[in-house]
Amino acid sequence: MSTRNRELLLLLPAMVLVTIGFATVYARTSQVLDVYSLSYGVVFLGLFGLVHAVRRFLVPEADPYLLPITALLASLGILMIYRLNERLALQQAYWLVVGLVFFLAVLLFARRLRVLAEYTYLIGALGLGLLLLTIVAGREVNGARLWIRLGGIGFQPPEFAKLLLMVFFAGYLYRVRELLTVSTRRVLGIALPPVRYLAPLLTVWGLALVLLVFLKDLGTSLLFFGAMLALMYVATGRLFYVIVGVLLFTGGATVLYQIFPHVQLRVDVWLDPWKDPSGAGYQIVQSLFALASGGLFGRGLGEGYLVLQSGHTIIPALETDFIFSAIGEELGLAGAVAIVLLYLLFVYRGLRIAVQARDDFTRLLATGLTAIFGLQAFLIVGGVIKLIPLTGITLPFISYGGARSWPTSACWPSCCWPASGRPRTAPPSGPRPPRMRPARVPVRPTAAPPAGGASKRGAEVEKPVRRLFAFFTLLFLALIVQLTYVQVYAAPSLRTNPSNTRAIEAEMRVERGVIVSADGVVLAGNRQEGPYYLRQYPQAALVAPWLGYSSLRYGRAGLERLYNPELAGESDVLSLRNYLDVLTGRPKRGADLRLTLDTRVQQAAVTALGDRVGAVVALDPRTGAVLALTSSPRYDPNTLEGDWQALNEDSGRPLVNRATQGRYPPGSVFKVVVAAAALEEGIVTPATEFTDQGSWIAGGYRVSNYGGNSYGVHDFTTAMEKSINTTFAKVGVELGAESLARYARAFGFGEDLPWRLGGSTGVLPDPGDMDTAHVAQAAFGQGEVLATPLGMALATAGIANGGRVMRPYLIDEVRDYNQTVIEAAKPEVWLTPVSVQTADSVRELMIGVIREGTGTRAALPDVQVAGKTGTAEVADGEPHAWFVGFAPADDPQLVVAVVVEHGGTGGSAAAPIARDVLAAALEAR
């Protein structure tokens, strides 16, 4: 078969890939397969067929493999970009046409490429000029100053500069390569060529690298540096230049690491991306997750977890820097290795052309351009799979962005040079002039080799080129080994990594159960987009943060995470139903959650608390059912992905549920517990008298009343109503550390909350570590005692419910898709801290607080309320304002606990909030 017919035949796989690929992706996204979706392959074959026809006429001896390889890579690139973003795929197709037109123009000029050697210095100056122009007029994007816009079109001059500079080096080395192999002096035992021939080369090389580093385009700098080393080695055959270059690179890399923070960051992320998997290490971690998800044979075109519900890709810059991750996920290890081998084959054919070139300039230029191509493919794939640090360059012919990808098509002139025949280059006749002038120097065709064997010069050239190809082979084999490790051996641990949210993607193909309030309001529902059921929250921030979120990018939190087995249909109780659904052909669906929460009470709590930082809890003391649970500040889970960074940087911590996780000094609301303990132990009665002088010394610590008030002779009832610190300190000291701690634990203090939502009731110090001063402080809620709002609500519920603390619960029922109840909550006693008589006595004391004490602002007109205020002093700022209470006092149906951070006094800031919540709840019931 002729060379040209072989090329035409090899173009057919690219057409088949485009046709099948586009049809598959189109069918998966639109659920339709039509003639339009099948036409892409024909158009694609037509474009490359036209190029083939022109090549067939102009350069029939050109390499038959490079054009099909390029077509296959370009077709896969447009297919993957189309998979991610149709608009970007259309733009990439435009750039493909531009690249083809550029290539056809090169074909017309191909036989005169050697003329470029006559303008070596001019071309080098143009390359440096483009770099200087970028420094002066360039725009910085993603930390690198690379872009220039002209007439609304953006391009990157460094991409063209590196090619012009490669032409300069090929032309310069073409002139002086013989002289660079001749040693005229020795330094430290090392033979060196004449400085005057080496100096121009090093000057331009060093200046270009300095300019690229100044532009912060470190990827192109590394690419340029490596390609130049390859060119020097092929031109001279001396490993000395490679060794010196490696040493210079090591030293330069060390300096750059020390002076550029972004270089440090890239190296540190490469060494340990798991240190910050949701921040600096996010891209590489997600890339590894994607590759692990692909496994051996991939998830299939269109099946990868690539695009978020917001339309953004899960990996930033997926269509440019990380497109190989998408290929690895959808085509698996088999597809990824095939791409790597295609790039290696391209390098092989390019270097083979270099060996067979007709003259030295063409040989060197082919070597340099091929080295750029091969190194670029290695650097970007190696960075994506964590073999080397990320360099921020694109994958040739596949990544989106013609402004950066298609200047690489300058490698295409390699296609114009002979694909067969033996080297036809002979050494130049005689030494070249020692002085280099920028004048025109004729390019002399070399003589053909003698019949029956290659010329001596041909053998000299072939040896370093073969070694260069061996080096590239080792690089690409390293890629394959690392890919195998990531996609096979490390895949199981990567798939189960806590930071990996890809399991969520599979679950989102199942219709998730809805979450409904007790009064029938949907709190979490679904909307279908393609194969996914995406979560939506009709009540927005009303029930944040405890309801949580279900995000493809950030995983799950709150109820969405804790009850995920039920919501996703994966719980044991649903397994039989799911199995029967599979047999009968019914789609799998998750179970619904019906909460105890009443949105009317919840809305009252949210409204009353307003923008103040704090929390409100309301529950039924008879059952433990939670009716309202709010924390402020809140967030809207519908906009989580766009707000994620701001939410995490917010000093108000809106992602934290203060109702269960916020630990505060309880202040005087803790006196409810101390009063119950003292009454239960018989230390006091409501009528026990005390004398107050405004302060009292306990173990060297001075206890003072809030505001410095002095109450004289009073009974324990008055001490509760007026919240007299000195009296409670005396009672606490008489109780002692052991008894105080025992009763606090009996009310739940120091325990984890007994439900799936987590959190704690508070913190209680070890009684063995408490002296008299500590006990006195703890007795009025200061010192080392800490409480959560829900913990205080449960302690108060123990008083309201006759000495019994019920286990709290928020999930009333779990129902399947037929609304059959498969699990229902049952009220259960959690703790019994005191007797009914003691609870009744404390209740009467709390009624007095509302009737004529510090809690009058919590009173309701027609309902008797029992409560206790708290003003917890803190070191920084105003006190935290507290209130706990219940109503109706004679038949408690609702308990409420309120905390307002730095709100002032409990009577003025927290009591009115509690009043509004109690009123709304009693009206709703």
Number of C-alpha atoms within 10 A of each C-alpha: 6 9 16 21 12 13 22 19 11 19 23 17 16 22 22 18 16 27 22 17 25 27 21 20 22 20 15 17 13 9 11 11 14 10 8 10 18 18 14 21 23 14 14 20 23 13 15 21 17 13 17 24 14 15 21 17 10 16 20 19 19 23 22 25 21 24 23 21 22 22 23 24 21 22 28 22 27 27 24 27 25 22 26 22 17 14 11 17 21 14 16 26 20 13 18 23 14 14 21 19 13 16 21 20 11 17 21 14 14 18 14 10 14 20 16 17 25 18 17 26 21 13 22 24 16 16 26 22 16 19 27 18 15 22 19 11 13 20 16 15 9 7 11 17 21 25 19 19 12 7 5 7 8 15 18 21 22 29 20 21 22 27 23 21 24 27 27 27 27 29 27 23 27 21 24 20 21 16 19 21 16 13 12 12 12 10 7 5 7 9 14 16 16 16 12 11 19 16 11 14 14 12 11 19 19 13 13 25 20 13 18 27 18 14 21 19 20 20 19 21 21 20 22 24 19 21 23 24 20 22 28 24 18 27 26 21 21 14 14 15 15 18 12 12 17 15 12 12 15 12 12 12 13 13 11 16 16 11 10 12 11 13 20 15 15 19 17 15 24 20 15 13 20 16 13 12 17 15 13 16 20 19 22 24 26 25 25 25 25 32 32 29 27 31 25 20 16 25 18 16 20 20 17 22 23 22 17 16 16 12 10 15 17 21 24 13 15 22 28 20 22 26 25 27 28 27 25 31 31 27 24 27 26 16 18 29 20 14 20 18 16 17 22 22 17 20 25 22 20 30 26 22 26 30 31 22 26 22 23 29 26 25 27 29 29 29 31 30 29 28 27 26 24 25 22 25 22 24 24 26 28 22 21 27 25 23 19 18 21 24 24 21 23 24 26 23 28 26 28 28 19 23 18 23 22 24 22 23 20 17 22 24 20 28 24 23 24 22 23 14 9 17 24 21 24 19 15 16 8 6 11 13 10 12 8 14 10 10 10 11 14 10 16 11 14 15 14 14 17 10 7 6 11 16 20 14 15 20 13 15 23 20 14 21 23 16 13 21 20 13 12 19 17 12 17 23 16 15 24 19 12 17 28 21 15 25 28 18 14 15 22 14 12 21 19 13 12 9 18 21 20 22 14 19 20 15 18 21 18 19 24 25 23 21 23 22 21 19 14 13 17 16 22 26 18 17 12 12 11 12 15 17 19 22 22 18 21 16 16 16 20 22 25 24 26 21 23 22 24 24 22 25 22 17 18 17 19 20 21 21 16 16 18 22 16 23 27 23 25 17 16 11 14 18 12 11 16 20 13 12 14 12 9 9 9 11 10 19 22 24 29 26 27 24 24 23 26 22 24 20 25 23 18 20 30 25 14 18 27 13 11 16 19 26 27 30 29 33 28 24 29 23 20 25 24 23 25 26 32 27 30 27 23 24 22 19 26 19 13 17 17 11 13 15 11 11 17 12 10 12 8 13 16 21 21 17 24 27 30 26 18 21 19 23 27 30 31 28 28 27 26 26 27 26 27 26 28 21 19 19 14 11 14 17 17 17 11 13 15 17 13 19 14 18 18 19 15 19 13 9 13 13 21 19 19 18 7 9 13 16 17 11 11 16 17 22 22 23 24 26 22 20 26 25 27 30 27 26 28 20 24 27 22 16 20 18 23 14 18 23 24 15 19 22 17 20 30 27 26 21 16 15 20 15 13 13 18 12 21 24 29 26 21 18 17 12 16 9 9 17 14 19 18 23 32 32 24 31 31 32 30 22 19 16 25 23 27 27 33 30 28 31 28 34 29 30 32 28 33 31 23 21 23 25 29 23 20 22 23 24 24 20 20 22 21 21 15 8 11 12 15 12 14 12 15 13 15 15 14 18 18 18 26 23 16 17 14 23 26 18 18 26 26 17 25 27 25 23 28 25 19 12 22 23 30 22 19 29 24 16 7 7 14 17 27 28 35 34 38 31 31 27 21 16 6 7 11 15 21 25 29 36 35 34 36 33 25 19 19 16 12 21 21 26 35 32 34 34 35 24 22 20 21 20 23 29 22 20 24 32 30 21 26 32 24 19 31 29 18 17 25 14 10 12 9
